[in-house]
Structure formats: structure tokens, C-alpha cells
Amino acid sequence: MTEFIDNEVAKGITDSAYHSYVRTLRANFYKYPIANHQLQLLNKIEFQKFYDDLQSKKSHKTCLFPRQLCIRCCKWLIDQSLLEENYAEQATLQRTIADEYDKARAEENKNRKKVFTAEDIEKFYYAYKNNMGQYPVVVLFLLETGMRSSEFASLRNDNINLDTGRIDIVETRAIRFKNGDKDSGEIEEYVKVPKNKEARFIMMSDLAKECVLYMQEQTKLNCKNNPDNLLYPTFRNGRRRTNATMEVGFHTLCDKLGIDRDVRKTRITDKDGKELYLNKGLCLHSLRHTSDSIANAAKGANVVNTALKMGHKAISTENVYTHPTEEGLRSVITPSQAILDDYKKTPGEVEKSAEDRIAELEAQILELKKQISESKT
């Protein structure tokens, strides 16, 4: 498997994907007996044992990826005449068929919180308006744009056009093995092209523009060095914010505002294959799910425009024939336009010119600067 991954798979994937593959195999393949079998000992029974053992510890979804890699590896071995049949494909993952109604489980699933509520969004907006730390503005910006947190962390001012209200998403932050050496255990962050290997653009709502101006002003006031011209770097050193740091800030903000993240114990596997139970709940990525859900639930929603904004590839057929336009993406309803009274869109509303909107936002920033200055004195 190691030879297959390093010599075949690695040629067609990014450094971050390679890091992900290796971590997945370490947790879900190498520690199982089949990883040490000689080729002549492989058969359908051995793969079935492996799948059953894996499924006794992991979810069905987690097991799908290791099985797919085993199938691809076996095919590679067959092409080299080193294996007679694709035994990995012959063995199957067992699925539990829901038959008898489980009321307790149904109630639990029904009560699970999958996205943030309108009340939660109003609380985030309140925190932003009352200058409650660095993260309320991040939360609102992610809600309004639907951006991934790693895309936001790498966003430069060069890729933001306030006059047209357009953001070009051309890079994101990822993790890879240092010097490509998986055995050293050292990892590093780097900047790469966005997910799906394609740049995209989005159109900003009024609140998103306000958030941009606020972050630009805060960066000028609090960050002495911003060599990469980032929109919202770490104030202390001017580097990109890490997901871990932003998650901590986000969780702290939710606790302070009394926002329920539906935290529950979840079984995971660490990098050494050891099983752990962690308290997991709604996270920064859940803001993206919330933004997507609100956009698609809005009256007259266009799922194609929403998918193009989010950078999704699920509706591949439509994407072949549909290309993003500024007008189309501008029509996607954001959380502020659906929930917050200050930004709600009403039918027949006359759109203000870009110049008028920018002038209003600049006036608001001046007022914020005045409040900040008064609070410091």
C-alpha cells in the first residue's frame, strides 16, 4: 500500500491531499493485520475480516475511503501481474438496514442542531456591533460570504474590490509534510489553490462590505507588520490565522453569548491510531452550512447560483452549462438579508449605487473609529 500511495497516487494529488491520505491510512489501515500480509496470503476472506474489524470501531462513512484505496491498490497489483483477483472489491462493507423504528434514536436525530438559528445570528450581530473582541466580525463575514475559514485566513486585500463588491478567492491555507517527508512527522502550513483546484468569485452583501472595512481598519490600528497584505492577519505577527486559533476564539464567543453548539461526545482516531472521545459540536465550518441552508431556503432561491458561490461541485451537470455572473451571485440571499432588520431585502427595493453604499460604510467606520478612540481614553 505504501508503494502504491507514494508511486502512483501521490503523482495526481496535492501535498495537502497526500498528507490526508497518509493520516487516514495510519489510522484505518496500517495498524490492522492485513497491512502486513504477504501478497500470496491475500484473499476475499482476509479483506472481509479487515472490513468487519474496521466497521466494529468506525462509522460506515469512515470505512468507505480505506476500502476504495484497497480496491485501487489491488487493481494496480493486478496490472503488474502480482495479484490474480481484486479481492478488496469482492469483500463488502456491511450496512445496518433500518427496519424496526427506534423512537429514542429518531428523537435524538430530530433534536440535533445542524446549523445556527436566526436567534444565534442576531446574537453574533449584537457582539459585532458592541465590539466584543476580534471574532464576531469573522463570524459574520463567514456567514455572509459562505467562505471556508482557510480561504478567509488567506484572503488578501488585493483580491477584494469594494467598488464592485467582488471577492476573488484564489488561494487557501493547507497542511503538508515538511520537505515531503512523511516519516519525519514534521508538518508545515502552506498556501495553495482553493479546494477543487479552481478559483472562484463571490459578490458581497452590504454587511460583508462593512465587515471588510472594519477588518481593514482594525488591522491598520493593531497590526504593525502585514507583509502579505492580508485582510485580517494575526495582529501580533501579521501571519495568517490558524484554524485552531480561530476555532478557540469562536467557541469562546459562543459561550459568552450563550449560543448552543450542540456539543456531544464523538469518537475519533488520533494520528497514532489511538481512539479518543472528544466533545464536538457546531464549528466554524457550520457557519458555511448555515449560509448555504439560508440561501437555498430563501424565496426564489437558485441552487445553481448558490452552488457557484459556495464552490460546490455536486450539481456538476448544471455547472457545465452555467457560468457565474456578478448579477447572478449578487442575487443569492445572505443571512443578514434574510434575518437582520438593518439589512433585510424587501420586494421591489431600489438598489443603491455602489458609490452610495461605500460612502455609507465609510461613515460607519469613521463612527466606529471615534467610539474606539473614546473608549481608549
C-alpha positions as CSV (number, residue, x, y, z in Angstrom):
1,M,0.0,0.0,0.0
2,T,2.8,2.4,0.9
3,E,4.5,1.9,-2.5
4,F,1.1,2.3,-4.3
5,I,0.4,5.6,-2.5
6,D,3.9,7.0,-2.9
7,N,4.5,5.9,-6.5
8,E,1.0,6.1,-8.0
9,V,-1.5,8.1,-6.0
10,A,0.9,10.9,-5.0
11,K,1.5,11.9,-8.6
12,G,-2.0,13.1,-9.1
13,I,-2.9,14.8,-5.8
14,T,-1.8,17.9,-3.9
15,D,0.6,17.9,-1.0
16,S,-2.3,18.5,1.4
17,A,-4.2,15.6,0.0
18,Y,-1.2,13.4,0.3
19,H,-0.9,14.4,4.0
20,S,-4.6,13.5,4.4
21,Y,-4.2,10.1,2.7
22,V,-1.2,9.1,4.9
23,R,-3.1,10.1,8.1
24,T,-6.2,8.2,7.0
25,L,-4.2,5.0,6.3
26,R,-2.2,5.3,9.6
27,A,-5.5,5.4,11.5
28,N,-7.5,3.0,9.4
29,F,-5.2,0.5,7.6
30,Y,-1.6,0.1,8.8
31,K,-2.4,-0.9,12.3
32,Y,-4.6,-3.8,11.1
33,P,-3.2,-7.3,10.4
34,I,-3.9,-7.2,6.6
35,A,-1.3,-4.4,6.2
36,N,1.5,-7.0,7.0
37,H,0.2,-9.9,4.9
38,Q,2.3,-11.2,2.0
39,L,0.6,-10.9,-1.4
40,Q,0.1,-14.6,-1.7
41,L,-1.9,-14.7,1.5
42,L,-4.4,-12.1,0.3
43,N,-7.9,-13.3,-0.5
44,K,-11.6,-12.2,-0.1
45,I,-11.8,-13.6,3.4
46,E,-8.8,-11.6,4.7
47,F,-10.3,-8.4,3.3
48,Q,-13.7,-9.2,4.7
49,K,-12.0,-9.7,8.2
50,F,-10.4,-6.3,7.8
51,Y,-13.6,-4.5,6.8
52,D,-15.6,-6.2,9.6
53,D,-12.9,-5.3,12.2
54,L,-12.7,-1.7,10.9
55,Q,-16.5,-1.3,10.9
56,S,-16.7,-2.5,14.5
57,K,-14.7,0.5,15.5
58,K,-15.5,3.2,12.9
59,S,-18.6,4.6,11.1
60,H,-19.6,3.3,7.7
61,K,-18.6,6.6,6.2
62,T,-15.1,6.4,7.7
63,C,-14.7,2.9,6.2
64,L,-15.5,3.9,2.7
65,F,-12.2,5.6,1.9
66,P,-9.9,2.8,3.1
67,R,-11.9,0.3,1.1
68,Q,-11.7,2.4,-2.0
69,L,-7.9,2.7,-1.6
70,C,-7.7,-1.1,-1.1
71,I,-9.6,-1.7,-4.3
72,R,-7.4,0.7,-6.3
73,C,-4.3,-0.9,-4.8
74,C,-5.4,-4.4,-5.8
75,K,-6.1,-3.2,-9.3
76,W,-2.6,-1.8,-9.5
77,L,-1.2,-5.1,-8.3
78,I,-3.3,-7.0,-10.9
79,D,-2.0,-4.7,-13.7
80,Q,1.5,-5.7,-12.6
81,S,0.6,-9.4,-12.6
82,L,1.3,-9.5,-8.8
83,L,-2.3,-10.4,-7.8
84,E,-4.9,-12.6,-9.5
85,E,-8.1,-11.0,-8.5
86,N,-9.4,-7.9,-6.9
87,Y,-10.2,-9.4,-3.5
88,A,-10.8,-6.0,-1.9
89,E,-13.6,-5.3,-4.3
90,Q,-15.2,-8.8,-3.7
91,A,-15.4,-8.2,0.1
92,T,-18.1,-5.8,1.2
93,L,-18.9,-3.3,3.9
94,Q,-21.9,-4.4,6.0
95,R,-24.7,-1.9,6.2
96,T,-27.3,-1.9,9.0
97,I,-30.7,-1.8,7.4
98,A,-33.1,0.3,9.4
99,D,-36.3,-1.8,9.9
100,E,-37.6,-1.5,13.5
101,Y,-38.5,2.0,14.5
102,D,-36.2,3.3,17.2
103,K,-38.0,6.2,18.9
104,A,-35.1,7.3,21.1
105,R,-32.7,7.5,18.1
106,A,-35.3,9.2,16.0
107,E,-35.9,11.8,18.7
108,E,-32.1,12.3,19.1
109,N,-31.6,12.9,15.4
110,K,-34.6,15.2,15.3
111,N,-33.2,17.3,18.1
112,R,-29.7,17.6,16.7
113,K,-28.7,21.1,15.9
114,K,-27.2,21.1,12.4
115,V,-26.9,24.9,11.7
116,F,-27.2,28.1,13.6
117,T,-30.6,29.7,14.2
118,A,-31.8,33.2,13.4
119,E,-31.6,34.0,17.1
120,D,-27.9,32.9,17.1
121,I,-27.2,35.1,14.1
122,E,-28.7,38.1,15.8
123,K,-26.5,37.4,18.8
124,F,-23.4,37.3,16.6
125,Y,-24.5,40.6,15.1
126,Y,-25.0,42.1,18.6
127,A,-21.5,41.1,19.5
128,Y,-20.1,42.7,16.4
129,K,-21.9,45.9,16.9
130,N,-20.7,46.1,20.5
131,N,-17.0,45.3,19.7
132,M,-16.9,42.1,21.7
133,G,-13.4,41.0,20.6
134,Q,-11.8,40.0,17.3
135,Y,-14.1,37.2,16.3
136,P,-17.7,38.5,15.9
137,V,-16.7,40.2,12.6
138,V,-15.1,37.0,11.4
139,V,-18.3,35.0,12.2
140,L,-20.5,37.5,10.3
141,F,-18.1,37.6,7.3
142,L,-18.1,33.8,7.0
143,L,-21.9,33.7,7.3
144,E,-22.3,36.4,4.6
145,T,-19.8,35.1,2.1
146,G,-20.0,31.3,2.8
147,M,-16.2,31.1,2.6
148,R,-14.2,28.3,4.2
149,S,-12.2,29.5,7.2
150,S,-8.9,28.5,5.5
151,E,-9.9,30.7,2.5
152,F,-10.7,33.6,4.7
153,A,-7.4,33.2,6.5
154,S,-5.5,33.6,3.2
155,L,-7.7,36.4,1.8
156,R,-5.6,39.4,0.7
157,N,-6.8,43.0,0.2
158,D,-5.6,42.7,-3.4
159,N,-8.4,40.3,-4.1
160,I,-11.2,42.5,-2.7
161,N,-12.9,45.1,-4.8
162,L,-15.2,47.3,-2.7
163,D,-16.4,49.3,-5.7
164,T,-17.9,46.3,-7.5
165,G,-18.5,44.3,-4.3
166,R,-16.5,41.4,-5.6
167,I,-14.1,39.0,-3.8
168,D,-11.8,36.7,-5.9
169,I,-11.0,33.5,-4.0
170,V,-7.7,32.3,-5.5
171,E,-5.8,30.7,-2.6
172,T,-6.3,28.9,0.7
173,R,-4.2,27.6,3.6
174,A,-3.4,23.9,3.9
175,I,-1.1,21.4,5.7
176,R,1.6,19.2,4.2
177,F,4.6,17.1,5.3
178,K,7.7,19.2,5.6
179,N,10.0,18.6,2.6
180,G,7.6,15.9,1.5
181,D,8.9,13.5,4.2
182,K,6.1,11.6,5.9
183,D,8.4,9.7,8.1
184,S,9.8,12.7,9.9
185,G,6.4,13.6,11.3
186,E,7.0,17.3,10.7
187,I,4.3,19.3,9.1
188,E,4.1,22.8,7.8
189,E,1.4,25.2,6.6
190,Y,1.4,26.5,3.0
191,V,-0.7,28.4,0.6
192,K,-2.4,26.5,-2.3
193,V,-5.1,26.9,-4.8
194,P,-8.7,26.6,-3.4
195,K,-10.5,23.3,-3.0
196,N,-11.5,21.6,-6.3
197,K,-8.4,23.3,-7.8
198,E,-10.4,26.2,-9.1
199,A,-10.5,29.9,-8.3
200,R,-14.0,31.4,-7.9
201,F,-15.5,34.8,-7.0
202,I,-18.4,35.9,-4.8
203,M,-20.4,39.1,-4.6
204,M,-20.5,40.9,-1.2
205,S,-23.7,41.9,0.7
206,D,-23.7,45.3,2.4
207,L,-22.9,43.7,5.7
208,A,-20.0,41.8,4.1
209,K,-18.6,45.1,2.8
210,E,-19.0,46.7,6.3
211,C,-17.1,43.7,7.8
212,V,-14.3,44.2,5.3
213,L,-13.9,47.9,6.1
214,Y,-14.0,47.1,9.8
215,M,-11.3,44.4,9.5
216,Q,-9.1,46.6,7.3
217,E,-9.3,49.4,9.9
218,Q,-8.6,47.1,12.8
219,T,-5.6,45.6,11.0
220,K,-4.2,49.1,10.4
221,L,-4.7,50.0,14.1
222,N,-3.4,46.8,15.7
223,C,-1.1,45.0,13.3
224,K,2.3,46.7,12.8
225,N,3.5,44.3,10.1
226,N,1.3,42.8,7.4
227,P,3.8,41.7,4.7
228,D,1.3,39.6,2.7
229,N,-1.4,42.4,2.7
230,L,-3.9,40.0,4.4
231,L,-7.4,41.2,5.1
232,Y,-7.3,40.1,8.8
233,P,-4.0,38.6,9.9
234,T,-2.9,37.8,13.4
235,F,-2.3,41.2,15.0
236,R,0.8,40.1,16.9
237,N,2.9,38.9,14.0
238,G,1.0,39.6,10.8
239,R,0.7,35.9,9.8
240,R,-2.4,34.0,8.6
241,R,-4.8,33.0,11.4
242,T,-4.8,29.2,12.0
243,N,-8.0,27.2,12.1
244,A,-7.2,26.0,15.6
245,T,-6.8,29.6,16.9
246,M,-10.0,30.7,15.2
247,E,-11.9,27.7,16.5
248,V,-10.9,28.6,20.1
249,G,-11.9,32.2,19.6
250,F,-15.2,31.1,18.0
251,H,-16.1,28.6,20.8
252,T,-15.3,31.3,23.4
253,L,-17.5,33.7,21.7
254,C,-20.4,31.2,21.6
255,D,-20.0,30.5,25.3
256,K,-20.0,34.2,26.1
257,L,-23.2,34.8,24.0
258,G,-24.9,31.7,25.4
259,I,-25.2,30.1,21.9
260,D,-25.8,26.3,22.0
261,R,-23.3,24.5,19.7
262,D,-24.9,21.1,20.4
263,V,-21.7,19.7,21.9
264,R,-21.6,15.9,22.2
265,K,-19.0,13.2,22.8
266,T,-17.7,11.9,19.5
267,R,-15.3,9.0,18.9
268,I,-12.2,9.9,16.8
269,T,-8.8,8.4,16.0
270,D,-5.7,10.4,16.6
271,K,-2.6,10.4,14.3
272,D,-1.2,7.3,16.1
273,G,-4.4,5.3,15.5
274,K,-5.5,5.6,19.2
275,E,-9.2,6.0,19.7
276,L,-10.3,9.0,21.7
277,Y,-13.6,10.6,22.7
278,L,-13.8,14.4,22.2
279,N,-16.6,16.9,22.8
280,K,-17.5,18.1,19.3
281,G,-20.3,20.4,18.2
282,L,-21.0,23.1,15.6
283,C,-17.8,24.8,14.5
284,L,-16.6,27.5,12.1
285,H,-17.4,25.2,9.1
286,S,-21.0,25.1,10.4
287,L,-21.3,28.8,9.5
288,R,-20.8,27.8,5.9
289,H,-23.5,25.2,6.2
290,T,-25.8,27.8,7.8
291,S,-25.1,30.3,5.0
292,D,-25.8,27.6,2.3
293,S,-29.0,26.5,4.1
294,I,-30.4,30.0,4.4
295,A,-29.6,30.8,0.7
296,N,-31.3,27.7,-0.6
297,A,-34.4,28.2,1.7
298,A,-35.0,31.8,0.5
299,K,-37.9,32.5,-1.7
300,G,-36.9,32.2,-5.4
301,A,-33.6,30.6,-4.5
302,N,-31.4,29.5,-7.4
303,V,-29.5,26.4,-6.3
304,V,-27.1,26.8,-9.3
305,N,-26.0,30.3,-8.2
306,T,-25.8,29.2,-4.6
307,A,-23.5,26.2,-5.6
308,L,-21.3,28.5,-7.7
309,K,-20.9,30.9,-4.8
310,M,-20.1,28.1,-2.4
311,G,-17.7,26.4,-4.8
312,H,-19.6,23.2,-4.7
313,K,-19.4,20.6,-7.5
314,A,-22.4,18.5,-6.5
315,I,-24.6,19.8,-9.4
316,S,-22.0,19.0,-12.0
317,T,-24.4,18.9,-14.9
318,E,-25.7,22.4,-14.3
319,N,-22.1,23.7,-13.8
320,V,-21.1,22.6,-17.2
321,Y,-23.7,24.8,-18.8
322,T,-23.9,27.6,-16.2
323,H,-21.2,30.1,-15.5
324,P,-21.0,32.6,-12.6
325,T,-22.1,36.1,-13.3
326,E,-21.9,39.0,-10.9
327,E,-25.6,39.7,-11.2
328,G,-26.4,36.0,-10.5
329,L,-24.2,35.7,-7.5
330,R,-25.5,39.1,-6.2
331,S,-29.0,37.6,-6.1
332,V,-28.0,34.9,-3.5
333,I,-29.7,35.8,-0.2
334,T,-27.3,36.0,2.7
335,P,-28.1,35.6,6.5
336,S,-28.2,39.3,7.1
337,Q,-30.6,39.9,4.2
338,A,-32.9,37.1,5.5
339,I,-32.7,37.8,9.2
340,L,-31.3,41.2,10.3
341,D,-33.7,44.1,10.2
342,D,-30.9,46.5,9.3
343,Y,-30.1,44.6,6.1
344,K,-33.2,42.8,5.0
345,K,-34.1,42.9,1.4
346,T,-37.7,43.8,0.6
347,P,-39.5,43.1,-2.7
348,G,-39.1,46.0,-5.2
349,E,-36.4,47.6,-3.1
350,V,-34.3,50.0,-5.2
351,E,-30.7,49.1,-5.1
352,K,-28.3,51.9,-4.1
353,S,-25.3,52.6,-6.3
354,A,-22.0,51.1,-5.3
355,E,-20.7,54.6,-4.6
356,D,-23.6,55.4,-2.2
357,R,-23.1,52.1,-0.3
358,I,-19.4,52.6,0.1
359,A,-20.0,56.2,1.3
360,E,-22.4,54.9,4.0
361,L,-20.0,52.2,5.1
362,E,-17.1,54.6,5.3
363,A,-19.2,56.9,7.5
364,Q,-20.0,53.9,9.8
365,I,-16.3,53.1,10.0
366,L,-15.5,56.7,11.0
367,E,-18.1,56.4,13.7
368,L,-16.6,53.1,14.9
369,K,-13.1,54.7,15.0
370,K,-14.5,57.5,17.0
371,Q,-16.1,55.1,19.5
372,I,-12.8,53.1,19.8
373,S,-10.8,56.3,20.4
374,E,-13.2,57.4,23.1
375,S,-13.1,54.0,24.8
376,K,-9.3,54.1,24.9
377,T,-9.3,57.5,26.5
